[in-house]
Amino acid sequence: MLLSLLAMLLLLIQPQGNVGAGMKSYQPRTLANACTLVVCSPKENGLPGRDGRDGREGPRGEKGDPGLPGALGPAGMPGRAGPVGPKGDNGSAGEPGPKGDSGPRGPSGLPGVPGPMGKDGPPGKQGNIGPQGKPGPKGEAGPKGEVGAPGVQGSAGARGPAGPKGEKGAPGELGAPGSAGAAGPAGPVGPQGTLGARGPPGLKGDRGAPGDKGAKGESGLPDMAALRQQVETLRGQLQNLQAAFSHYKKAELFPNGRSVGDKIFKTVGSEKSFEGAQEMCSQSSGQMASPRSAAENAAVQELVTAQNKAAFLSMTDSKKEGTFVYPSGEPLVYSNWVPGEPNNNGGAENCVEMFTNGKWNDKACGEHRLVVCEF
């Protein structure tokens, strides 16, 4: 095996012309005085043998014919990868292939498992009060019901607010004269009365004793330095009072009051008819809100928005349809009507309400709206 590998190696490294010279077939022969040498290599593709170790080199043979090409050697190891070549240009876009036929429809899938129930979302904000709907037709009078059983006496209601001061009553009848009481202690000397009518001249009295001389009075002009000091003291007290009043005013207005200039607008959140609102504000020494500028209108709107209720204003057109005036009878100096208003819908809208967006609408005075008073 080793001999065959060496033979193949020699064939690969010899020149092409010498390959045939070394490829000769040797036949065994008998030496005169030695043992028989047998070359067992194949007849073809073998190497030239040598005489025995003690024999002499034989004669050089003739040049043989070129041998057959050797067997194909094993494939060499792959070489290292070469460097990446530059990027080639983009090829032109191929034409779209023909549309394939629709495949057969697959079997219907199993119905999915219903998902878990979702959580309830947070409640939405309360919407604004919509405009008043048109009044429906008056229904027919129903049959008179039977007289019900007398109801159980209800519990006493809460004490209502103090009513307005009543008119002065007529003087009562003169009572019988009372018995004379015990004489009381002498009172202090009263102020000097008005000069009475001149009486008749009396008799000349005796001359009285001269009185003691009085002490000298102070000068009529006060000391200017002391006067200035008093003025500065009063000014400081006034500033303290103003600061305290502003503090209490803010506390009183929070959270249901607003002020603009010298005006204060306030609500307690109650709803009443126009007449009830007038009475409630009058009992508090105020009047219903009468915004006369955009700033005053915005202040009232803040209260309306905070309560999320439409509010009555003080203006009406009850004296002349379409001409709204203040309670004093003055014409409006500011307005903020909804487009298309006032329209006297139904023929009975003589009052004014303010929506949460600050816009005005004429309204029936018997409806109940938020009470906002002005002070």
FENHU-V571864 format. One record per residue. N is the residue number from 1. RES is the residue in one small letter. SS is DSSP state (hx for helix, st for strand, lp for the rest). NEAR is the number of other ideal C-beta (glycine too) atoms within 8 Angstrom. Layout:
n:N res:RES ss:SS near:NEAR
n:N res:RES ss:SS near:NEAR
This chain:
n:1 res:m ss:lp near:4
n:2 res:l ss:hx near:5
n:3 res:l ss:hx near:7
n:4 res:s ss:hx near:7
n:5 res:l ss:hx near:8
n:6 res:l ss:hx near:9
n:7 res:a ss:hx near:12
n:8 res:m ss:hx near:10
n:9 res:l ss:hx near:8
n:10 res:l ss:hx near:10
n:11 res:l ss:hx near:11
n:12 res:l ss:hx near:8
n:13 res:i ss:hx near:5
n:14 res:q ss:lp near:9
n:15 res:p ss:lp near:5
n:16 res:q ss:hx near:6
n:17 res:g ss:hx near:7
n:18 res:n ss:hx near:8
n:19 res:v ss:lp near:12
n:20 res:g ss:lp near:11
n:21 res:a ss:lp near:9
n:22 res:g ss:lp near:11
n:23 res:m ss:lp near:10
n:24 res:k ss:lp near:9
n:25 res:s ss:lp near:6
n:26 res:y ss:lp near:8
n:27 res:q ss:lp near:4
n:28 res:p ss:lp near:8
n:29 res:r ss:st near:5
n:30 res:t ss:lp near:5
n:31 res:l ss:lp near:10
n:32 res:a ss:lp near:4
n:33 res:n ss:lp near:3
n:34 res:a ss:lp near:9
n:35 res:c ss:lp near:5
n:36 res:t ss:lp near:7
n:37 res:l ss:st near:11
n:38 res:v ss:lp near:5
n:39 res:v ss:lp near:8
n:40 res:c ss:lp near:3
n:41 res:s ss:lp near:8
n:42 res:p ss:lp near:5
n:43 res:k ss:lp near:4
n:44 res:e ss:lp near:8
n:45 res:n ss:lp near:9
n:46 res:g ss:lp near:12
n:47 res:l ss:lp near:8
n:48 res:p ss:lp near:8
n:49 res:g ss:lp near:8
n:50 res:r ss:lp near:5
n:51 res:d ss:lp near:8
n:52 res:g ss:lp near:9
n:53 res:r ss:lp near:3
n:54 res:d ss:lp near:4
n:55 res:g ss:lp near:8
n:56 res:r ss:lp near:4
n:57 res:e ss:lp near:5
n:58 res:g ss:lp near:5
n:59 res:p ss:lp near:3
n:60 res:r ss:lp near:3
n:61 res:g ss:lp near:7
n:62 res:e ss:lp near:4
n:63 res:k ss:lp near:5
n:64 res:g ss:lp near:11
n:65 res:d ss:lp near:4
n:66 res:p ss:lp near:7
n:67 res:g ss:lp near:11
n:68 res:l ss:lp near:5
n:69 res:p ss:lp near:3
n:70 res:g ss:lp near:9
n:71 res:a ss:lp near:4
n:72 res:l ss:lp near:3
n:73 res:g ss:lp near:5
n:74 res:p ss:lp near:3
n:75 res:a ss:lp near:2
n:76 res:g ss:lp near:4
n:77 res:m ss:lp near:3
n:78 res:p ss:lp near:3
n:79 res:g ss:lp near:3
n:80 res:r ss:lp near:3
n:81 res:a ss:lp near:2
n:82 res:g ss:lp near:3
n:83 res:p ss:lp near:3
n:84 res:v ss:lp near:2
n:85 res:g ss:lp near:4
n:86 res:p ss:lp near:3
n:87 res:k ss:lp near:2
n:88 res:g ss:lp near:5
n:89 res:d ss:lp near:3
n:90 res:n ss:lp near:4
n:91 res:g ss:lp near:4
n:92 res:s ss:lp near:4
n:93 res:a ss:lp near:4
n:94 res:g ss:lp near:4
n:95 res:e ss:lp near:4
n:96 res:p ss:lp near:3
n:97 res:g ss:lp near:4
n:98 res:p ss:lp near:3
n:99 res:k ss:lp near:3
n:100 res:g ss:lp near:4
n:101 res:d ss:lp near:3
n:102 res:s ss:lp near:3
n:103 res:g ss:lp near:4
n:104 res:p ss:lp near:3
n:105 res:r ss:lp near:3
n:106 res:g ss:lp near:4
n:107 res:p ss:lp near:3
n:108 res:s ss:lp near:3
n:109 res:g ss:lp near:4
n:110 res:l ss:lp near:3
n:111 res:p ss:lp near:3
n:112 res:g ss:lp near:4
n:113 res:v ss:lp near:3
n:114 res:p ss:lp near:3
n:115 res:g ss:lp near:4
n:116 res:p ss:lp near:3
n:117 res:m ss:lp near:3
n:118 res:g ss:lp near:4
n:119 res:k ss:lp near:3
n:120 res:d ss:lp near:3
n:121 res:g ss:lp near:4
n:122 res:p ss:lp near:3
n:123 res:p ss:lp near:3
n:124 res:g ss:lp near:4
n:125 res:k ss:lp near:3
n:126 res:q ss:lp near:4
n:127 res:g ss:lp near:5
n:128 res:n ss:lp near:7
n:129 res:i ss:lp near:8
n:130 res:g ss:lp near:5
n:131 res:p ss:lp near:6
n:132 res:q ss:lp near:7
n:133 res:g ss:lp near:5
n:134 res:k ss:lp near:5
n:135 res:p ss:lp near:5
n:136 res:g ss:lp near:4
n:137 res:p ss:lp near:3
n:138 res:k ss:lp near:3
n:139 res:g ss:lp near:4
n:140 res:e ss:lp near:3
n:141 res:a ss:lp near:3
n:142 res:g ss:lp near:4
n:143 res:p ss:lp near:3
n:144 res:k ss:lp near:3
n:145 res:g ss:lp near:5
n:146 res:e ss:lp near:3
n:147 res:v ss:lp near:3
n:148 res:g ss:lp near:6
n:149 res:a ss:lp near:3
n:150 res:p ss:lp near:3
n:151 res:g ss:lp near:6
n:152 res:v ss:lp near:3
n:153 res:q ss:lp near:3
n:154 res:g ss:lp near:6
n:155 res:s ss:lp near:3
n:156 res:a ss:lp near:3
n:157 res:g ss:lp near:6
n:158 res:a ss:lp near:3
n:159 res:r ss:lp near:3
n:160 res:g ss:lp near:5
n:161 res:p ss:lp near:4
n:162 res:a ss:lp near:3
n:163 res:g ss:lp near:6
n:164 res:p ss:lp near:5
n:165 res:k ss:lp near:2
n:166 res:g ss:lp near:6
n:167 res:e ss:lp near:3
n:168 res:k ss:lp near:3
n:169 res:g ss:lp near:5
n:170 res:a ss:lp near:3
n:171 res:p ss:lp near:3
n:172 res:g ss:lp near:5
n:173 res:e ss:lp near:3
n:174 res:l ss:lp near:3
n:175 res:g ss:lp near:6
n:176 res:a ss:lp near:3
n:177 res:p ss:lp near:3
n:178 res:g ss:lp near:6
n:179 res:s ss:lp near:3
n:180 res:a ss:lp near:3
n:181 res:g ss:lp near:6
n:182 res:a ss:lp near:3
n:183 res:a ss:lp near:3
n:184 res:g ss:lp near:6
n:185 res:p ss:lp near:3
n:186 res:a ss:lp near:3
n:187 res:g ss:lp near:5
n:188 res:p ss:lp near:3
n:189 res:v ss:lp near:2
n:190 res:g ss:lp near:6
n:191 res:p ss:lp near:3
n:192 res:q ss:lp near:3
n:193 res:g ss:lp near:6
n:194 res:t ss:lp near:3
n:195 res:l ss:lp near:3
n:196 res:g ss:lp near:6
n:197 res:a ss:lp near:3
n:198 res:r ss:lp near:3
n:199 res:g ss:lp near:6
n:200 res:p ss:lp near:3
n:201 res:p ss:lp near:3
n:202 res:g ss:lp near:6
n:203 res:l ss:lp near:3
n:204 res:k ss:lp near:3
n:205 res:g ss:lp near:5
n:206 res:d ss:lp near:3
n:207 res:r ss:lp near:3
n:208 res:g ss:lp near:4
n:209 res:a ss:lp near:3
n:210 res:p ss:lp near:3
n:211 res:g ss:lp near:4
n:212 res:d ss:lp near:3
n:213 res:k ss:lp near:3
n:214 res:g ss:lp near:4
n:215 res:a ss:lp near:3
n:216 res:k ss:lp near:3
n:217 res:g ss:lp near:3
n:218 res:e ss:lp near:3
n:219 res:s ss:lp near:3
n:220 res:g ss:lp near:3
n:221 res:l ss:lp near:3
n:222 res:p ss:lp near:5
n:223 res:d ss:lp near:5
n:224 res:m ss:hx near:6
n:225 res:a ss:hx near:6
n:226 res:a ss:hx near:8
n:227 res:l ss:hx near:9
n:228 res:r ss:hx near:8
n:229 res:q ss:hx near:8
n:230 res:q ss:hx near:8
n:231 res:v ss:hx near:8
n:232 res:e ss:hx near:8
n:233 res:t ss:hx near:8
n:234 res:l ss:hx near:8
n:235 res:r ss:hx near:8
n:236 res:g ss:hx near:8
n:237 res:q ss:hx near:8
n:238 res:l ss:hx near:8
n:239 res:q ss:hx near:8
n:240 res:n ss:hx near:8
n:241 res:l ss:hx near:8
n:242 res:q ss:hx near:8
n:243 res:a ss:hx near:8
n:244 res:a ss:hx near:8
n:245 res:f ss:hx near:8
n:246 res:s ss:hx near:8
n:247 res:h ss:hx near:8
n:248 res:y ss:hx near:8
n:249 res:k ss:hx near:10
n:250 res:k ss:hx near:8
n:251 res:a ss:hx near:7
n:252 res:e ss:hx near:7
n:253 res:l ss:hx near:11
n:254 res:f ss:lp near:7
n:255 res:p ss:lp near:4
n:256 res:n ss:lp near:10
n:257 res:g ss:st near:12
n:258 res:r ss:st near:11
n:259 res:s ss:st near:10
n:260 res:v ss:st near:9
n:261 res:g ss:lp near:5
n:262 res:d ss:lp near:2
n:263 res:k ss:st near:10
n:264 res:i ss:st near:10
n:265 res:f ss:st near:17
n:266 res:k ss:st near:12
n:267 res:t ss:lp near:14
n:268 res:v ss:lp near:6
n:269 res:g ss:lp near:6
n:270 res:s ss:lp near:8
n:271 res:e ss:st near:7
n:272 res:k ss:st near:11
n:273 res:s ss:lp near:9
n:274 res:f ss:hx near:12
n:275 res:e ss:hx near:8
n:276 res:g ss:hx near:10
n:277 res:a ss:hx near:13
n:278 res:q ss:hx near:11
n:279 res:e ss:hx near:8
n:280 res:m ss:hx near:12
n:281 res:c ss:hx near:13
n:282 res:s ss:hx near:10
n:283 res:q ss:hx near:10
n:284 res:s ss:lp near:8
n:285 res:s ss:lp near:5
n:286 res:g ss:lp near:8
n:287 res:q ss:st near:10
n:288 res:m ss:st near:14
n:289 res:a ss:lp near:11
n:290 res:s ss:lp near:11
n:291 res:p ss:lp near:11
n:292 res:r ss:lp near:6
n:293 res:s ss:lp near:8
n:294 res:a ss:hx near:7
n:295 res:a ss:hx near:8
n:296 res:e ss:hx near:13
n:297 res:n ss:hx near:13
n:298 res:a ss:hx near:9
n:299 res:a ss:hx near:14
n:300 res:v ss:hx near:17
n:301 res:q ss:hx near:12
n:302 res:e ss:hx near:9
n:303 res:l ss:hx near:17
n:304 res:v ss:hx near:17
n:305 res:t ss:hx near:8
n:306 res:a ss:hx near:8
n:307 res:q ss:hx near:10
n:308 res:n ss:lp near:9
n:309 res:k ss:lp near:10
n:310 res:a ss:lp near:10
n:311 res:a ss:st near:16
n:312 res:f ss:st near:14
n:313 res:l ss:st near:15
n:314 res:s ss:st near:13
n:315 res:m ss:st near:12
n:316 res:t ss:st near:12
n:317 res:d ss:lp near:13
n:318 res:s ss:lp near:5
n:319 res:k ss:lp near:6
n:320 res:k ss:lp near:5
n:321 res:e ss:lp near:6
n:322 res:g ss:lp near:7
n:323 res:t ss:lp near:8
n:324 res:f ss:lp near:11
n:325 res:v ss:st near:12
n:326 res:y ss:lp near:10
n:327 res:p ss:lp near:8
n:328 res:s ss:lp near:5
n:329 res:g ss:lp near:5
n:330 res:e ss:lp near:7
n:331 res:p ss:st near:6
n:332 res:l ss:lp near:9
n:333 res:v ss:lp near:5
n:334 res:y ss:lp near:10
n:335 res:s ss:lp near:6
n:336 res:n ss:lp near:9
n:337 res:w ss:st near:9
n:338 res:v ss:lp near:9
n:339 res:p ss:lp near:4
n:340 res:g ss:lp near:4
n:341 res:e ss:lp near:9
n:342 res:p ss:lp near:12
n:343 res:n ss:lp near:7
n:344 res:n ss:lp near:11
n:345 res:n ss:hx near:8
n:346 res:g ss:hx near:8
n:347 res:g ss:hx near:5
n:348 res:a ss:lp near:6
n:349 res:e ss:lp near:12
n:350 res:n ss:lp near:11
n:351 res:c ss:st near:13
n:352 res:v ss:st near:14
n:353 res:e ss:st near:14
n:354 res:m ss:st near:13
n:355 res:f ss:lp near:14
n:356 res:t ss:lp near:11
n:357 res:n ss:lp near:6
n:358 res:g ss:lp near:11
n:359 res:k ss:lp near:9
n:360 res:w ss:st near:14
n:361 res:n ss:st near:13
n:362 res:d ss:st near:15
n:363 res:k ss:st near:12
n:364 res:a ss:lp near:11
n:365 res:c ss:lp near:11
n:366 res:g ss:lp near:5
n:367 res:e ss:lp near:9
n:368 res:h ss:lp near:6
n:369 res:r ss:st near:14
n:370 res:l ss:st near:14
n:371 res:v ss:lp near:16
n:372 res:v ss:lp near:15
n:373 res:c ss:st near:14
n:374 res:e ss:st near:13
n:375 res:f ss:lp near:9
